[in-house]
Amino acid sequence: MENKPERSLPQSLPPRGLSREQAAAYVGISPSLFDMLVKDGRMPAPKRINSRTVWDRFLLDEAFTALPSNDAVVNPWDEITSGRLGDHANSVQVPYRGSRPAR
C-alpha cells in the first residue's frame, strides 16, 4: 500500500502561496507562458520565503482580472473558417485568386 502525504489544509481551504507550476495552472496557462507574463509585468512577481519562491494567489486573481478580454473583438475570418457565418458574412470580401473564368 502506498503512503500518501497527509494534507495539512482542509480541501475547502486552498493554499495562499503557490509554486510556479501551481500558479501557472491556477490561471490556466503553461509555466513557460507564465514566466513571460511575470517578466513583462502582466503577472505578479513571486515572494521569497527563505529558499522557497511562491506566488500569492490573491495577487494572481488581481492580475488575471486586469488582463484584457477578447469579447470586444470579432474576427470575421474565425467565423468563416469555423462555418459560423453570422452578421459578418456579407461584409467580408475574399480576394479572388487564380485564373478568371472565360466569359
N, C-alpha and C positions, 0 to 999 in steps of 0.2 A: 504494500500500500504506500502511496506517495504522500509525503508530508508537505502540506501547503503552508506557507507563512500565514500567521494569524493577522488579520486586518485589524489595525488599531482604531480606525474610524468606522462608525456605522455606515452602511451603504447609502443611507439618506443624506450623509454629510460628505460632499466631495472635498478633496484636499484644496487648500488655498494656493499652495505653491506647486507648480508643475514643472517637470523636466522638459527639455527641448522637444523631445518626441511627443510627450503628452500635450504640450502647448500647441504644437502643430496640429495634432489630431483634434484637439479641442475646437480649433477654428476651421477644421475641415480641409487642411492642405498638407502637402508633403513637408518634411523637415527642411529640404533644400529651399523650397519657396518661402517657408517661414523665415529662414536665415536672411533671404533677400529683403523681406518686408521689415525685419528688425534693422537691417543695415540702412535701409532708406527711410526709416522712421515711421512707417505705417503700422508697425507692431512695436510694443514697448521693449526697452532693454531689460535684461534679466537682473535679478537681485543676487547678491553673493551671500551665502550663509556658510561661513567657514570655507570648506572646499567645494560646497555644492553650489551649482548655478540653477536658479529656479525663476520661473515666470509667475507673476501674480495673476491669478485667474480673474480678479476684478478689473485689472488694467487691460487684460486681453479682451474682456467684454466691452470696455470703453473704446478700444482701438478698433474692434470689429464693427461696432455700431458706427464709427466715424468713416469706415470705408465707403466709397461711392457705390451707388446702386445702379444696376443696368436697366431698370424698368422704364426709364425715360427715353431710351434709345431703341428704336426698332430698325433692324437691318432687313430691308425687303429681300435681300438675297437669301437670308436664312429661311424665310417663308417659302420662297420658290424652290430651294433645294430640298426642303422637307415635305413639299407637296401641300403646304397650308397656304393657299393663296387667299388672302383676305382683302382688306381695303386697298392694299398697295399693288394689287395685281395689274390694274390698268395704268398705274403711274410709272412702272418700271419698263424702261426700253432696253432691250438686249441688242447689242450691235450685231449686225449680220456678218458672218464670216463664211468665206467660201465663194464659189463662183455663182454668179447671178443666173437664175433660170432663164431659158430662152423665152422671148415673148412672141 
